[in-house]
Amino acid sequence: MAYKVTGIRFNQYLKELEKEYLIFAPVALLGKGAFTNTDSVRYQKITKLEEVELTIKANFSAKEILLPITETLFYFNEDNWTEPKVHDKKILLFLRSCDIHGIKRLDDIYLRNGCEDPYYKVFRKKVRFCLIECYESFANCFCASMGTNITDEYDMFIRPEGDYVYVGINNKEMGRLDEKVVDLSPRFVMQNKTKVSIPKELSKGLAQSVFWEEYSSRCIGCGRCSFVCPTCSCFSMQDIFYKENKNMGERRRVWSSCMVDGFTDMAGGHSFRKKQGDRMRFRVMHKFHDYKKRFGYHMCVGCGRCDDACPEYISIAHCANRLKSIVEEK
Amino acid sequence: MSNTYLPFKSRIIKIIPHTAIDYTFLMEYKGDVKPGQFFEVSIPKFGEAPISVSEIGEGYVGLTIRRVGLVTNTIHELQEGGVLFLRGPYGNGFNIDLFKSKEVIVAAGGTGLAPVKGVVDYFADNVHEVTVFSLIAGFKSPKDILYKADFEKWQRTINVIVTVDGSDDETYTGNTGLITNYIQDISIENQSMANVIVVGPPVMIRFTVAEFLKRGIREENIWVSYERKMCCGVGKCGHCKIDDTYICLEGPVFNYVKAKSFID
């Protein structure tokens, strides 16, 4: 079920929602792309539909709204600490099916792996999803292979068509539009050009295989694959103090990646996975093997952003398919 | 809701220097804690570091800290009566009950002795609760030997072998050579029943376990404790993960049957 409303009416609706919600959606940042004259599509606060970039895949996922790149855990002075204030508003996120599945993975780590993360929990409770439909697959997407192309975990969905917007409401909290009602459910991509099949059993032998060595010479350890990934959720702790008053500062957590130097460094000089090939293995195994052992489904949601972002043209989809063929040859 | 990332203040009751760079800080602490568990220890402005519990007493815990970085260097400058910030304890730790009424051998390399020291302390004090208890500890050189006073005490009740990798100290009259050289010589009363705990740097663990397996110790009777980078201690930051295992949650103490399958 959906309402058919004009674009103007839809923007009014967003304005009404703004009383209760901060609204975040993918926005094209002009000229901010990797190359001259290209845009970067990232999550920004929006107030009207025209600001939202719906036609291409966001370069970064909605992850950074829930897990900021840098997040203050507490402020301290010499003797005490204070937790940062959390705003009262709920959050409406415009995102695609794969990213909704990505947030499910973040929930696993931050709410179901050991104790609940207090910061994530408070934030997560406030988040509502507005599903962006995918009419056709983008480059490097393989959501259908990962089973993340379809979702019913959305609070509303939109389908802009000409001067009109179809607005599907799946949660009473999102209100009513008192406009013409039509029978409509969201469309999903059912297949992608890129297909990935994951070997059922990735054995210990394969983990030690020379297969990974090739990546040692190709991967430069920049970590872009992790930073654009909707499911990469690792962080490091960081203390900072203020230039103006060195007795005051804050403890933060910042995004981190198993592909980047220093991830496993311990005081005293020990570290693990020094070669990029070993880091690639570690990351690929997490996405397609050991996460599933722990949580029951694969971590990777097939959004293909790592393949989009890699400056060395390394493809995780290709890597997974190669592993499959190696396993089947045996 | 309680926030696990917020530390609590703990006063330094006593500082025990062992070597030029290793001190044990006895910290005020009331609450449950097991040997082999760890605290995230911090000084605001400088950061946090995971430090395992090396001693457990009434109202305090001991943290043996080597100065090897910004956080630990700063901690070493503190005096008795000063304050550290702690959160924890985290991790599974050693289950003392598991070793009761058994033959137990502990092999520790360097600061690897710290996480297992609580087990040694307990059975050295309650030696009737095990059939035999032996400790083999290896250090780089005589000046790196930790817990000298404890070794003297332990020697009265349990079997102790201390060795150093090498020595240029002429006054040193003790054993030299790697821990692995001494494993073939220790007396094991019942190979199939004896329990072994191995803690130390990764390479030491690998070769020491191999020696014990050669001596006929069963894999399921070998326990190891792993050290990894840990930023959160509560299964979120991802640094300590190996395969599908989070060292901070399911470890750092593992049975070798599980640990042998780990690929970093």
Interface residues (C-beta under 8 A of the other chain):
Chain A: L73 F74 F76 W81 E83 I109 Y110 N113 G114 C115 E116 D117 P118 Y119 K121 K204 A207 Q208 S233 C234 F235 S236 M237 Q238 D239 I240 F241 K246 G249 R251 R253 S256 C258 F263 T264 D265 M266 A267 G268 G269 H270 S271 F272 R273 D278 F282 M285 H286 D290 Y291 K293 R294
Chain B: M1 S2 N3 T4 Y5 L6 P7 S42 P44 K45 F46 G47 E48 A49 R66 V68 G69 V71 T72 T111 P201 P202 E227 R228 K229 C231 C232 V234 G235 K236 C237 G238 H239 K241 D243 D244 Y246 C248 L249 S261 I263 D264
